[in-house]
Amino acid sequence: MTTSVHQLDDGAWVSVNDSREVNVSDLWRLARHDFCPCRLADFLAEGFVEVAPDGADVEARVAGQCIQCGTSGVTDWLTLGRVDPDTGAFRPVVPESVHVPGRRSRRATPLRR
């Protein structure tokens, strides 16, 4: 099954299979990252810069800032959720859990049930 992924409203939303699924303004916990000097960053998402499917995962590079140290910039790839290959249903991750940005590779990420 093909997954359609798009940015909408100047990067404020991510659409998966023509449905608005993920918006900005969430606080993401980032570990093992190169974004800022904080060991565990509290990253405030301000805009989606790039989005793409990676197998069943939907990933994005996100612009924002660390609310602990004030560093602004763009993350490496974060998994936003997964698409069930049989049904096409999208399941978003839990932004409040700890995430490890990467370079478009599969990573274990807690999903919202």
Buried (B, 14 or more C-beta within 10 A) or exposed (E): EEBEBEBEEEBBBBBBBEEEBBEBEBEBBBEEBEBBEBEEBBBBBBBBBEBEBBEBBBBBBBBBBBEBEEBEEBBBBBBBBBBEEEEBEBBBBBBEEEBBBBEEEEBEBEEEE
